Amino acid sequence: MSGTTALACHGYFEELSRVSTSNPASMASRRSPSQTAGVESGVRGWGENIFSRMDTAGTPSLFTKKGLQAAMMDWAMRDEHFKTQLFRFVDVLPSLTSAGEVSRHLKEYLGDEQVNLSAGLRTALKAATGASWLFGAGVKAQVTAMARQFMLGDDSKEIVATLRRLHDEDIAFTVDVLGETVVSETEADNYAARYLDLLSLLAGETSKWPQPCKSNVSSRGTIPQLNLSVKISALYSQIHPADPETAIEKTSSRLRPILRKAKELGAFINFDMESYALKDLTLHLFKTIFSEPEFASEPACGLAMQAYLKDSEADLKGVISWARLQRHHVTVRLVKGAYWDYETVIAQQKEWPIPVFGLKAETDANFEKLSVILLENADAVEAAFGTHNVRSIAHVLAQADRLGVNHRDFEFQMLYGMAEPIKSALLQLGCRLREYCPVGELLPGMAYLVRRLLENTSNEGFLANTFAKGASREQLLRDPNAMVAEQEPRHRTSPATNPMFRNEPPIDFTISAEREKILAAIRELRQQIGRKHPLVINNKYISTRDWLPSTNPANQNEIVGYAAQASIAEAEAALAAARAAQPDWARTPAGERSAILEKVASLMRRDKAALCALEILESGKNWTEADADVAEAIDFCNFYAAEMRKLGKPQRTQQVPGESNLQHWLPRGIGVIIAPWNFPLAILTGMSAAAIAAGNAVLIKPSDQTPVIASRLMDLFIEAGLPAGVANFVTGPGSTVGAHLVAHPKVDFVAFTGSKEVGLKIWETAGRTPPGQVGLKKMICEMGGKNSAIVDSDADLDEAVSGCIASAFGYQGHKCSELSRLIVLADNYDKFMERFIAAAASMRIGPAEMPGNVIGPVISREAQQRILKTIAIGRTEAKLAWQGQIPENPNACYVPPTIFTDVPPASRLFREEIFGPILSVTKAKDFDEALALANDSEFALTGGCYSRSPVNIERAKAELVCGNLYINRGITGAIVERQPFGGFKMSGGGTKAGGREYLQNFLLPRVITENCLRRGFAAAEE
Amino acid sequence: MSGTTALACHGYFEELSRVSTSNPASMASRRSPSQTAGVESGVRGWGENIFSRMDTAGTPSLFTKKGLQAAMMDWAMRDEHFKTQLFRFVDVLPSLTSAGEVSRHLKEYLGDEQVNLSAGLRTALKAATGASWLFGAGVKAQVTAMARQFMLGDDSKEIVATLRRLHDEDIAFTVDVLGETVVSETEADNYAARYLDLLSLLAGETSKWPQPCKSNVSSRGTIPQLNLSVKISALYSQIHPADPETAIEKTSSRLRPILRKAKELGAFINFDMESYALKDLTLHLFKTIFSEPEFASEPACGLAMQAYLKDSEADLKGVISWARLQRHHVTVRLVKGAYWDYETVIAQQKEWPIPVFGLKAETDANFEKLSVILLENADAVEAAFGTHNVRSIAHVLAQADRLGVNHRDFEFQMLYGMAEPIKSALLQLGCRLREYCPVGELLPGMAYLVRRLLENTSNEGFLANTFAKGASREQLLRDPNAMVAEQEPRHRTSPATNPMFRNEPPIDFTISAEREKILAAIRELRQQIGRKHPLVINNKYISTRDWLPSTNPANQNEIVGYAAQASIAEAEAALAAARAAQPDWARTPAGERSAILEKVASLMRRDKAALCALEILESGKNWTEADADVAEAIDFCNFYAAEMRKLGKPQRTQQVPGESNLQHWLPRGIGVIIAPWNFPLAILTGMSAAAIAAGNAVLIKPSDQTPVIASRLMDLFIEAGLPAGVANFVTGPGSTVGAHLVAHPKVDFVAFTGSKEVGLKIWETAGRTPPGQVGLKKMICEMGGKNSAIVDSDADLDEAVSGCIASAFGYQGHKCSELSRLIVLADNYDKFMERFIAAAASMRIGPAEMPGNVIGPVISREAQQRILKTIAIGRTEAKLAWQGQIPENPNACYVPPTIFTDVPPASRLFREEIFGPILSVTKAKDFDEALALANDSEFALTGGCYSRSPVNIERAKAELVCGNLYINRGITGAIVERQPFGGFKMSGGGTKAGGREYLQNFLLPRVITENCLRRGFAAAEE
């Protein structure tokens, strides 16, 4: 978050946009002054008209300020922290199974000392302490009542009664099905079934209605009474940005029965628009499926478009062109967009361009611009304007007047339970009005409620300004274009913590060109596969007698390359080269050393697709994991370079007159880098780059499993201009070459990432100081993990399920950070496990090169056999709850992803690192036991906790023993600088790769004190 | 230095002072407005009078701006950096033995790219590159000529000729003998002899003069023609602040022959005033010796007093009272003070109150105030006003008028070669004038020259303002009191680098009350000596079966105390206590933990004298060393407490919206602290305090040699409120108890300071990970040193001799930082060694409790025998150049301090750590060889270089391999935070005690990532 202010929330129907200056033809913005003046006076006319009718209709119920509920809403508008706490409480509420739990959470959220409460609220809350049972029940009833204002519930009778009431008020409807995030194919099936059921239910009702709803009658005729809004994300659980084809196929197959039924019933199907990541997919699916002959003219259909997206104008024009071409008069529901916070945050986290406009007024302006486009194309598309903003509405009416569009030939849409006075005014004016009516259970509806509450309390929201803050009509009706011109552009990115470093963004695989690059790189790699990769000593390539093949684990017949196998003599030659090169390298200014690493980073960026292809084929990483490994390698180069630039400048230890005291950092000398295969580029690059940036010379000993990727790194070092001997590449057997180098008196430090067994052995070797060794041998040691996540009884299961799936099975569990022990609170256990196993069962397994596959092969035949053996042992220790289906391919090293439950703490399953796609689940009776179970391990690397209890979150932060703790998110995927990575106990020496202190491991501090007084004369500061 | 501006230089006769507001009776300041007005008009009158006479006299030669010399002075006034470089060049010049050397240094100082040169100077300097020989010689001649303006040289004939010339101009003289800093008793003898010779020489001359100089004739009669200024620091080389008695005795014994001769010749003896540290001693000596019957009435005498000192008013009144009492009409030479920079810097370095006024105008005002006091007491003391400031002079004359003092009854003093027009004006006005005439060689005179140059170029100096900058008479004659009122108080202390930490000041032993405290504490300690000091487990005192005595190494019959001897069982009990206590301690907020350590620091401050007494008796440290150890212990507590307060606040790793990423630090667990005896309090406290501050629990295992001091630390931990079990005190044999604990699987880290042999063994033990051990055992390891200092051919020998003596022999060489190998450039070798050995021979050796003793006993009989054996071996390897005389005391463990020369690099003397008062000296033919010799060691702890070659200083900084490098100062005495201490190679693991990163050794980093997005709503920053 930037600073201490929350990102402003723009409500669902309440958003905005600057007219694109890149399109000079755009009429809404580039209208002539006289035209603007004419339209503006029309807007004001309609606006005043609507306002005067609203005055007689009164204030919407939410703003009447009676009772505790209204007091809370009022306070939420005044105090940002209270609002956060209140809405978080509302969010967790439905998951709380007892009044005592409700009371506890209420106290945790609102009893927090940081929460500023009005006197009345404070008193009410204190009372809760006394009679939690009573109070808890009361609060739940209050919030349920609040939710009922915005949702129709899940009782069929109530739903149809409400829709009938609307019908009687001349208000049309569209029904939306509220639901949890779809995390499995079972859930997608259920969702699709609910759409079908709902169609039947609603058709049964609407067919009874004597005449069409007035709002469904236009000058062209009658529109379907039955209108259903569907969400694409509900129809397929495994949507993968890199594999839109599969997503289209899967969603289509669940959509077709719905469309058929709609056709049969004469219903209207609308596609809702969700997050930006799904936008192109949704547009594509809409155009594809409604181009299918079966659906080319029926059912009636439409889709929503979000004016807050910078893409929206182009997308709208695309839809209009498509509709003209197809001669399909579809409806476009123009909204402003409801995920502004989310889109902004996610883009910033990924360092992607922010897809939404920064200013509320920009979105409002864009809404007006798109309104004009819709009205101008009324022949091709039907317009539905989804807004509660009187200015936006008045603008539509004024533009319709200007363009001669009949006011009955478009509709307005508003949310059920909101903005009643505006609805009343529009009906009085003879406009068509449709309400968006969510149905479903309270629990999954809570996200919807929170969004409504945010909208109603937003500082920038039209409703709050109108009904709660008493803004003047003049203000409320202002031209948003004028407001854009007045406002400072919003800071889209938060101020950088570190001006010298930015993370490499992940590839946005929703962009087809990016997908094409990877496919092309895989093809290209296959054409030059199977080469020999020699040693590198003094920047010279040295062949060896023996060569070890490195194979594709998804097809062991495919040899990715051969690695040279160094002898002791060659290792000694490499060491001699490093020793010869190091003094000059140490003298090279830190900035020059850093520049070479930055060059390596830019070469990796250039070669990103090729490196990803290698990762995919040699290490069996899927596309996303492959990209993440390359991006992390780039980050390591840039981050350590930036850090070394800082450390390269001596730091003053203390300000004292007459004496200069500066701390410098010296390189340690010669290091051996021993890297694993699981992050074949990133970890190798990280340890090497840190050592090299610090002015050391290194011997790089990569894993036998991924020498080809490693040799690419060495090539890039040379290409970037690293002087001969500074990095030397020594593939070969760890037991001989590795052991020889680690024990060598001429080696000053060892940077190791790998297993506990090897780590401890190297640590012990480093402890011995053989004759001829210059100093104490430094060891940087990262070992394994046996990581836990706790799922608390109030956890958000939508997040917990998908986060734990990704953490447990991502890259086949081949991560030291992987989730190995899942600890689920008893209260939540059955519910969570049902969804969790279903989600696991939905994962796609197969070769990593197929972009939709989440699970690929394990790294090697040996790993496969070892893990299978562990599974066999596991069957004797615990209950095998689920096991995945793997492709039948004798040449591939697949292991079925497996979930064990009832795993006892004493079992090997619970205690030993597996490093494969095996998850142990243990039930905990309470949070104390959960913490104890999580901490019952010899490792302390990563850990996680999904909870919505502030107290339990604080306990997890204080008590979970691990190097990297993640709250309410997955426990893998640490990002350089953001999540310095590493653990302790048997997980490592307490170093933090990608952290601010990491370079110190490769350096020695040196303090230089200079007396600046001469003859009693203190010169100016030296 | 504060910021980038140099401390302003106030010239010798050119200083200033605010009237003391604490003395309402003080007349100069609290004069009534009418009186002020009257005096001020008198001042202006006299001022205008003087100025008008000066106008006819012209500009002093230095400001005539002709030739290179004048161009340089002019440029120096414009560019601060150039001035520094120029004056440093002037400073080094006399030590340069060839024109090539002169040219090289000139280029190094003024060819520096940072030096901003005028075009003319740049050209001249470029020319120097071509013909260094010629140019070098030319420059030396130029500077010599410049020096000749201010000094009379060392040729007897020239001296007497100059004095005769002055006599003929009616100017009286006082002669000052320029000389090197007196670093040995030989040099003090020589200095005294020169005073005697000079008296004879001058008496021979003055006796020939036909009549007394007019300036020596007052209304009361004739003053001695022969006037000699003596410096107390020249008369004894071993002045020790804690032992003024010896200083009085030694200086007196060298003074008496001088006074006798003066008496015999009718000469006048003036005591010059030097640094503030010598001020009380000088005053005391003056009063003492001139109270001796022999000198109670003769010779005529006087002393200088410095108006820039805040003490000066009280001191002046003390002298006047004494003179009245003694009926001895002494002369007081009132000057402003010449060491403003030095006094300010030294006080700031030591965190002592700054003894001088901050503002130039304050000193000027104080000069006026003291002038009035002198004039008012003209009956008791004779006034001599030493100033070149027309305002100060005019003020004297105006006040004399007001008080009715005859203008012939006081004199003015000015420096030879300066302010000629003012002298001329005063003579015209009939005032008495004396010139201060330095005689002596160019080399030792260079400091004097630099001071004069600084005075002439000072921004605040009267002369520069008058003659070079053309200030108006109005400005020049302004009342300094008015200027003080207008000016902002000067910042006396530089802005703190670390607002949370200040170093503990050393005791100022010049204050007699401070000396008394130590003496009393030693007496008190002796009354309770010989007690038993039990173990401490869980804050309970536990006695053991065996007790080991700890004796005074200066008298082994004196048992300072008995240390309990833990068994393995007791060690296990202590470990169990630590393990039980640690979790709660870890949870205690960092601020509370820090507060306890800050309390320990304040208790140590309270008990400082008692702790010093223990150090003196148990470890044989002299007073200064004892105090330094206690102060460092206080610093460690406060510094680590402050650092932990910082680390206690989690640090954001990266600013990213929607996610909070914070790095926390966790304690490591249980540590064993193994400390040496040589800094029995500081090192033990440092390692313990760091571990404890970080939230660990510790087992403290002090050295067998100093358990009593260690047990005092444990007492203070308990008194300060450290919870039971957090620190446990386990004295006992290292070979059993120590080894057991180090290898123990329940021990998480070991902090060790001691020998290389033990360190390597512990390092190896820590490398092994026994079953049951939680993590990799962390080892913080500080070992020995074999430290070198290089004395370059252009080194300032005054500084090099005393710095190397202190570094080699301080605390009997019992410091890991001690100077063990002195490498002297051949060019300088003979000269340096002569002074160096003489200085060594002047050191006082004996029991540490006698404050004047610099060298005490070594720590134990065993150490004595070992070191004596090393000396015996050394005799076979090298040349024994000098050996000290030790007291004959069979109960004491003295080792004679010893200097070997011609020490070959292959010898054991050169290679092995001795840890005693033995210094090896090796001659190097050039700087390359010196660096190679210094780096030829398995250790890399401290190092030093004395050089005035900017290039060689940079080379030393870049190439000398050591953890702490000291340029142009001693190589011991690192101060917490200022000089983070520790080395590498076989000196340690690269940790820095007292440095910003030190606490990290006792902590584990932990990163907590929290997803702050809920339902797409990003809350305000968590």
Interface residues (C-beta under 8 A of the other chain):
Chain A: M1 S2 G3 T4 T5 A6 L7 C9 E80 H81 T84 F87 R88 D91 Y339 D341 Y342 T344 V345 I346 Q348 Q349 M446 A447 V450 R451 L454 S494 P495 A496 T497 N498 R587 R652 T653 Q654 Q655 V656 P657 G658 E659 N661 Q663 L666 R668 L760 W763 E764 T765 A766 G767 R768 T769 V774 G775 L776 K778 C781 D796 E799 E938 A940 R948 I953 K957 A958 C962 G963 N964 L965 Y966 I967 N968 R969 A974 I975 E977 R978 Q979 P980 F981 G982 F984 K985 M986 G988 G989 G990 K992 G995 R996 E997 Q1000 L1003 L1004 P1005 R1006 V1007 I1008 T1009 E1010 N1011 C1012 L1013 R1014 R1015 G1016 F1017 A1018 A1019 A1020 E1021
Chain B: M1 S2 G3 T4 T5 A6 L7 C9 E80 H81 T84 F87 R88 D91 Y339 D341 Y342 T344 V345 I346 Q348 Q349 M446 A447 V450 R451 L454 S494 P495 A496 T497 N498 R587 R652 T653 Q654 Q655 V656 P657 G658 E659 N661 Q663 L666 R668 L760 W763 E764 T765 A766 G767 R768 T769 V774 G775 L776 K778 C781 D796 E799 E938 A940 R948 I953 K957 A958 C962 G963 N964 L965 Y966 I967 N968 R969 I975 E977 R978 Q979 P980 F981 G982 F984 K985 M986 G988 G989 G990 K992 G995 R996 E997 Q1000 L1003 L1004 P1005 R1006 V1007 I1008 T1009 E1010 N1011 C1012 L1013 R1014 R1015 G1016 F1017 A1018 A1019 A1020 E1021
